[in-house]
């Protein structure tokens, strides 16, 4: 029979490993205003950043569901910015 203490210890180590891998998603960096050429590109750098922000917000919401004690579900956490495309 497997030692219950050893089995529990392995489970705790596994959970710690998963938590280390499942880190908080990083917010995409806002483009510098000089990065835009201003010529009305079909996929402007600001459009690409907006898409990245939608993806980031999705990943962040999913991460918060997996880590309910990590912070509030609404508003911005420390270090988050609400960048808006122009």
VENZI-V981582 format. One record per residue. N is the residue number from 1. RES is the residue in one letter. PSI is psi as a letter, one per 40 degrees, with the letter a starting at -180 (none if undefined). NEAR is the number of other ideal C-beta (glycine too) atoms within 10 Angstrom. Layout:
# VENZI-V981582
N;RES;PSI;NEAR
N;RES;PSI;NEAR
This chain:
# VENZI-V981582
1;X;i;3
2;X;h;7
3;X;h;8
4;X;d;8
5;X;d;8
6;X;d;9
7;X;d;10
8;X;d;10
9;X;d;11
10;X;d;11
11;X;d;10
12;X;d;10
13;X;d;10
14;X;d;10
15;X;d;10
16;X;d;10
17;X;d;10
18;X;d;10
19;X;d;11
20;X;d;8
21;X;d;7
22;X;g;12
23;X;i;9
24;X;h;15
25;X;i;16
26;X;h;10
27;X;h;19
28;X;i;15
29;X;h;10
30;X;i;16
31;X;i;17
32;X;i;8
33;X;d;10
34;X;e;7
35;X;d;11
36;X;h;16
37;X;e;9
38;X;e;8
39;X;e;6
40;X;f;7
41;X;i;12
42;X;d;5
43;X;g;8
44;X;i;18
45;X;d;16
46;X;d;18
47;X;d;12
48;X;d;14
49;X;d;20
50;X;d;15
51;X;d;13
52;X;d;16
53;X;d;18
54;X;d;10
55;X;d;12
56;X;d;16
57;X;d;14
58;X;d;11
59;X;d;14
60;X;d;17
61;X;d;11
62;X;d;12
63;X;d;15
64;X;d;18
65;X;d;9
66;X;e;10
67;X;g;13
68;X;d;8
69;X;e;5
70;X;e;11
71;X;i;15
72;X;i;8
73;X;e;9
74;X;i;5
75;X;a;8
76;X;h;11
77;X;i;12
78;X;h;5
79;X;e;8
80;X;i;14
81;X;i;10
82;X;g;9
83;X;h;15
84;X;h;10
85;X;i;15
86;X;none;7
